[in-house]
Each structure stands twice: as C-alpha cells, then as structure tokens.
C-alpha cells in the first residue's frame, strides 16, 4: 500500500500539481482495497490524514512545528530568521491553501465511501451472547462465524483500561485460540462447553457469537468490525447495569 507521511503535503516542493497526483495515487490504491471490502487499516489511515489536515489548517502551531526548514546557508544562528521568512511567503501559503482544500475534499469523499461500505457490511453482521452471561464480562470468548461455513474461529478477548490525563478509556485485545468445525447438528452452546473444557483459563467466561451473512475479508474487515461491535455491546451492557 502507498503510504503518506503525516506531513506529505509540505514535503519536497510545495506544488499543487505534484501533491495532487501524490494524493490521488494514494486514494486510488485505498479505493482498490475498499472495492474488495477490505476496510482496515485503510479506512482509519484516511481518517487520520483528514484530521491531520484539519489540524494543520486550524492550528498555526502545527505549521511552526512541522514545516520543513529550508536552509539557504549553513548558518545555525540565522536558521530561525530564514525559517520565519518562509512563513511570510504569501505565494507559498496560497499554494498550501490550494493543496489542503483539494486534499480535504478528496479525503472526505473517500472516507464517505469507506463508511458507506462499513455500514452496509455491519448490517450483515449480528452479535449475541451464547448462553447465560456472567456478571464479569471484561474477559471471555468470541465465536466468529460466516453463515454457511463450517469453520468457527474462536478468540479470547480482554478489556483493558488506561488513563490519559483526567479521562479513562477502554480498549480491547483479542487473541486467536482455535477453530472448531460446526455441523448443522452442533449448537453454539455445545461449542461453548467444549471451549471451556479445553481451555480452562476462564472457568465461567462470557461468550459472544459474531455471525456474518457475508464472507468479507477476515483480518481486514470482519475482525475489526467484531471488535467494535463487542465494545459497543459491552458498553451498552454496563450502562444498563
């Protein structure tokens, strides 16, 4: 995949045509992934670049910290003066405005396309508990199953808490455990019993089933969406409790 640096739009020559084609080449490849229903990490990468450009336009400090320092002579004492002269170049600033305006519009269009695909796929995926849930649900198992396929992938999940300044955040970590074969005579409850019997690290775990009607790419789409659905389900459960 073509990668863009966070400061791609001010690297090399600050030229609209040059940066335009650099961006379009990147987005063309992103859309190739989207057309294959591969959403991650492509969608989050495009969102990052969009938010990064917004921060650039709305925060002059970003420009002062990130703008490349073009040194016309080897004179460290005059570096700050040369740097300030660059920022006062009106033609340069106008070119940056053209680049960022064009890029924001193109990035937003690509994000909308990715979100539309995401929402459609999410409608084809259901999540539900398997059996009775325990009070403690910060650890457990997730069964990932494509409708019409015998294989059921089993992941163990762990909810992690971390603090940043005055806020607390929840994260989720999922690790592959094993795969089971499910016939039409096998229930998810029987699979749950087999998992608990085989893997004794969680004696009374919460178990959720994530079932997809579509056979979307596993690593790039089903697994990331399953994580988001599980986090949403657990948060709603906590709010009800």
VOSETI-843184 format. One record per residue (C-alpha): residue in three letters; x, y, z. Coordinates in steps of 0.02 Angstrom, whole numbers, padded with zeros to 5 digits, always signed. Layout:
ALAXYZ;...
END
This chain:
UNK+00000+00000+00000;UNK+00059+00177-00039;UNK+00093+00266+00124;UNK+00079+00452+00156;UNK+00184+00535+00289;UNK+00088+00648+00410;UNK+00171+00799+00326;UNK+00158+00735+00147;UNK+00079+00897+00084;UNK+00230+01003+00135;UNK+00367+00882+00087;UNK+00480+00915-00061;UNK+00414+01053-00173;UNK+00257+01137-00110;UNK+00174+01123-00278;UNK-00012+01093-00305;UNK+00004+00979-00457;UNK+00140+00873-00378;UNK+00047+00848-00213;UNK-00118+00824-00304;UNK-00053+00673-00401;UNK+00033+00605-00247;UNK-00132+00610-00153;UNK-00235+00539-00298;UNK-00115+00392-00317;UNK-00135+00355-00131;UNK-00326+00367-00137;UNK-00335+00261-00295;UNK-00249+00119-00202;UNK-00359+00145-00048;UNK-00514+00128-00157;UNK-00447-00034-00232;UNK-00449-00106-00056;UNK-00623-00036-00023;UNK-00686-00117-00184;UNK-00629-00284-00111;UNK-00720-00245+00053;UNK-00552-00227+00141;UNK-00577-00084+00263;UNK-00436-00089+00390;UNK-00312-00014+00415;UNK-00354+00086+00258;UNK-00509+00175+00325;UNK-00426+00228+00487;UNK-00273+00287+00389;UNK-00377+00401+00276;UNK-00470+00470+00428;UNK-00303+00507+00510;UNK-00243+00608+00360;UNK-00407+00703+00351;UNK-00400+00752+00535;UNK-00216+00792+00517;UNK-00252+00915+00377;UNK-00391+00995+00479;UNK-00270+01018+00622;UNK-00147+01098+00502;UNK-00275+01224+00439;UNK-00343+01265+00611;UNK-00182+01271+00710;UNK-00038+01384+00661;UNK+00071+01299+00790;UNK+00066+01143+00682;UNK+00143+01241+00540;UNK+00278+01312+00651;UNK+00324+01139+00716;UNK+00308+01036+00557;UNK+00358+01149+00413;UNK+00522+01093+00334;UNK+00663+01213+00367;UNK+00743+01258+00201;UNK+00918+01317+00242;UNK+00996+01433+00112;UNK+01163+01438+00200;UNK+01249+01338+00337;UNK+01219+01463+00474;UNK+01129+01395+00626;UNK+01117+01566+00705;UNK+01017+01631+00558;UNK+00909+01475+00543;UNK+00763+01550+00638;UNK+00764+01707+00529;UNK+00766+01604+00368;UNK+00625+01497+00436;UNK+00516+01648+00475;UNK+00546+01717+00301;UNK+00473+01557+00229;UNK+00314+01578+00332;UNK+00294+01754+00265;UNK+00298+01694+00084;UNK+00121+01733+00025;UNK+00137+01631-00135;UNK+00192+01480-00035;UNK+00045+01499+00084;UNK-00076+01515-00062;UNK-00008+01354-00138;UNK-00031+01266+00029;UNK-00211+01327+00036;UNK-00244+01252-00136;UNK-00166+01087-00085;UNK-00259+01072+00080;UNK-00428+01124+00009;UNK-00416+00997-00131;UNK-00350+00860-00016;UNK-00485+00883+00116;UNK-00621+00867-00015;UNK-00545+00710-00092;UNK-00509+00629+00076;UNK-00686+00665+00136;UNK-00758+00583-00020;UNK-00652+00428+00009;UNK-00699+00421+00193;UNK-00884+00432+00148;UNK-00861+00289+00027;UNK-00773+00182+00159;UNK-00903+00222+00292;UNK-01044+00176+00173;UNK-00962+00006+00142;UNK-00932-00015+00328;UNK-01113+00021+00372;UNK-01178-00099+00239;UNK-01065-00240+00300;UNK-01107-00205+00482;UNK-01291-00231+00440;UNK-01246-00407+00383;UNK-01161-00448+00549;UNK-01251-00492+00711;UNK-01183-00512+00886;UNK-01269-00605+01026;UNK-01222-00692+01190;UNK-01204-00880+01194;UNK-01291-00949+01347;UNK-01303-00853+01511;UNK-01180-00711+01535;UNK-01086-00693+01699;UNK-01079-00527+01793;UNK-00895-00508+01748;UNK-00882-00481+01561;UNK-00711-00398+01541;UNK-00639-00565+01485;UNK-00715-00701+01380;UNK-00726-00780+01209;UNK-00791-00726+01040;UNK-00851-00850+00910;UNK-00829-00784+00733;UNK-00933-00874+00603;UNK-00978-00847+00420;UNK-01154-00907+00383;UNK-01149-01066+00278;UNK-00968-01107+00326;UNK-00925-01248+00446;UNK-00771-01165+00524;UNK-00795-01062+00681;UNK-00645-00959+00736;UNK-00628-00934+00924;UNK-00542-00783+01001;UNK-00514-00740+01182;UNK-00544-00556+01222;UNK-00481-00444+01362;UNK-00547-00271+01402;UNK-00408-00155+01456;UNK-00424+00010+01548;UNK-00299+00151+01531;UNK-00296+00330+01588;UNK-00247+00486+01494;UNK-00242+00645+01597;UNK-00416+00659+01676;UNK-00503+00531+01564;UNK-00514+00342+01568;UNK-00526+00240+01411;UNK-00569+00061+01369;UNK-00477-00043+01242;UNK-00497-00221+01182;UNK-00369-00354+01144;UNK-00416-00512+01050;UNK-00306-00666+01028;UNK-00339-00815+00918;UNK-00372-00975+01016;UNK-00426-01110+00895;UNK-00550-01158+00760;UNK-00694-01280+00778;UNK-00800-01365+00646;UNK-00986-01338+00663;UNK-01112-01451+00580;UNK-01298-01417+00571;UNK-01317-01532+00721;UNK-01191-01433+00826;UNK-01255-01290+00933;UNK-01156-01139+00986;UNK-01193-01187+01167;UNK-01107-01355+01140;UNK-00958-01265+01064;UNK-00952-01153+01217;UNK-00945-01305+01331;UNK-00807-01382+01227;UNK-00705-01221+01231;UNK-00722-01206+01420;UNK-00674-01389+01441;UNK-00523-01374+01325;UNK-00461-01203+01385;UNK-00478-01192+01573;UNK-00405-01018+01598;UNK-00581-00944+01612;UNK-00697-01060+01712;UNK-00856-00958+01686;UNK-00824-00844+01537;UNK-00935-00727+01441;UNK-00955-00794+01265;UNK-01020-00696+01116;UNK-01061-00752+00941;UNK-01022-00638+00794;UNK-01105-00707+00638;UNK-01088-00633+00463;UNK-01205-00662+00317;UNK-01067-00602+00200;UNK-00897-00684+00178;UNK-00799-00522+00193;UNK-00609-00522+00216;UNK-00572-00586+00389;UNK-00421-00488+00452;UNK-00459-00326+00360;UNK-00647-00317+00394;UNK-00736-00449+00498;UNK-00614-00450+00644;UNK-00605-00259+00662;UNK-00794-00242+00649;UNK-00816-00383+00776;UNK-00706-00288+00898;UNK-00809-00130+00879;UNK-00973-00224+00897;UNK-00911-00313+01053;UNK-00852-00149+01131;UNK-01021-00069+01093;UNK-01116-00219+01163;UNK-01013-00221+01324;UNK-01032-00033+01346;UNK-01221-00045+01324;UNK-01224-00189+01449;UNK-01126-00085+01575;UNK-01244+00063+01554;UNK-01396-00047+01583;UNK-01316-00125+01737;
END
